[in-house]
Amino acid sequence: MLLNGEDVLWVSKMLGHANASTTMRYYIKFIEEKGTKRATFLDKSFKKDCTLIAQSGNEKQRHA
């Protein structure tokens, strides 16, 4: 289930574990990293912030 992307909290509940850490302790070794990019929402935020910083830096140079 975890290999197929099922939520660990749901899997934990279905297995009758007290919490997700129990599930992860025993099953994490079977989960292969498939090269999935994680936290991609941060990419957009950082690009946006970096663009704003660069733009404000350019404006300061023009005014100098």
N, C-alpha and C positions, 0 to 999 in steps of 0.2 A: 504494500500500500504506500509506504513512504517513498519507494523508488518511483512510483507513478505520480508523485506530487500530492498525495493526500495530506491533509493537515495533521501535524503530529499530535495536537490536542485531541482530535477526534479519534485517531488511531489508539492513543493511550487509553481513552475511555472505552473503546471497543475491546481492548485487550484486558481491561479490568485493572489497569495499573493505577496506583494512587496519584501519580502525577506524570507529566511529560518527561521529566528527567529520568525516571525509571525506564521509560520506553527508549529514550535516546541512549542511555547507558548500555543497553543490551543490543540495540539494533543499528546504531550509527555506523558500526564497522561494515555493515552490508550495503550502505548507501554509497554509490559511486558518484563522484563529481563528473558531470557530463559536460563541463565547460560552459555551464549556464551562467550568463552574466547576472549578477545580483545587484540590487539597489540602483537600478537604472534611473529611477526618478531623481537621484542625486546628480546625475550627469547634467540634466537640464537646469537644475538649480545652480550648479557651479558655473556652467557656461554663462548663464544669465548674470550671475554676480560678477564674474570675471569680465564680461563685456561692459558692465556698468562701471567697474573700477577702471578699466582701460579707457573708457570714454571720458570719465572724470579726470583722469591723469592727462589725457590729450588736451582737454580744455584748459587745465592749469598751465600747460606748456605754451599754449597759444596766447594766454593772457600775460605771460612773463616777458 
